[in-house]
Amino acid sequence: MYVISVEDTFDAAHCLPDYEGSCKRLHGHTYRVQIEFMCADVDESGMAIDFRQAKQLLRSTLEYFDHQYINDLPEFSNRIPTAENIARFIYDRIKTKNARLRSVSVWETPTSRATYYED
């Protein structure tokens, strides 16, 4: 089995209205996002997944979030924009375009991340 991963970032703001602490207030992050693909084999070119294509898939998904107030996005009108929910949203969107997606990790800070995957 091969695990192929790519990363990118986006800048956005959010607040966690039901949270008791400073994250209740409007604030921003440079989010770091990693997506991983699981592949059983390589193709005739020796690649499990072309990094360039994987990066483009991630970039096109993250453009939706870049420089947005995430709470205002329609998909987050009934969902709190935590790293966990952002990871799930990105996973669901990319999974429809590539079934080999294994997981999505979202870092809010260099030391705090949430990962979403399905069994």
N, C-alpha and C positions, 0 to 999 in steps of 0.2 A: 504494500500500500504506500502511496505517496500523499503527503500533506503539502499543499502549495499555499503560501500566504502572501498577501500584499497589504500595505498600510497606506493611509492618507490622513489628512486632517481637514477640519473645517472650524470656522469661528462662528459662534452663535451665543445667544443669551437665553436664559430661562429663569423661572422661579418655581419653587416647590410650595404651593399655597398651603398645604396641610402639614408642612414640616415645622417643628418647633426648633428654630435655630436660624443662623444667618442665611441659609439657603432659601429661606422663605422670601427674602427680598430679591429683587431683580439683580442678576449678576451674569457674567459671561465666562466662557471657557474656550480654549483652543482644544477641541475634542480630537483625540487620536482614535482612528478606527482601523481594526485589522479584520480581514475576512480570510477564512481558511477553506480550502477545497480538499476533498478526499477523492483520490483517484487510484484505481486498481492497477493501471498500467500507463505506459507512455505511448504516444502515437509514433508514426514513421519518422518524425523529425526528432524523436527522443524526448519530447516534452509531454508532461502530464496535462498541463494547462499553460498556455502562452501568458507569461507575466504581463506583457503589454495589454492583452485583452482583459485580463483580470483587473489590472489597474484602471483601465477605461470603464469597466463595469462599476467599480467602486466609485471612481470620480463622478460619473454621471449620476449615481445615487446620492452622493454627498452634496452635490450642487444644490439639491433641493433645500438643504439645511443651511448652507453657507450664508452668514450674516443675516440670519432670521431670528426673530423672537419665537422660539419653538412653541411656547404656549399658544400662540396665535395660529399655528398651522392647523388646518381642519382635522387632521388625523389625531391631534392631541387636544381636541376640544373636550373629550371625555376620558382622557388618559393623561396622567401626570408625567411630564417630560423628564423622568429619571434616566440615568444611564441604562438601566435595565430595559425600560420601555423603548428607548431609542435603539438599542441593540436589536430588540425584537422587531421593530418596524423595519430596520435596514435588512435584517434576515429575511423577513417575509417578502420584501420587494426584490431582493437579489435572487432568492430561491426560485421565483417565477421565471427568471432568465437563465439560471444555471442550476440544474438539479443536483450537481455535485457539491454544492455549498455545504460545508460542515458546521461552521460556527462564525459568529460575529462578536468581536470584543470592542467595547467602547471605553476609552479612558477619559475621565473628566480632568484628572490631574496626572502627573507622571507616576503617581503611586496608587491610584484608585481606578479600578476598572470593573466593568460588568461584562459577562460573556453569556450569549444565548446560543443554544444548540438544541436540536431535537434528536431523540433516540431513533 
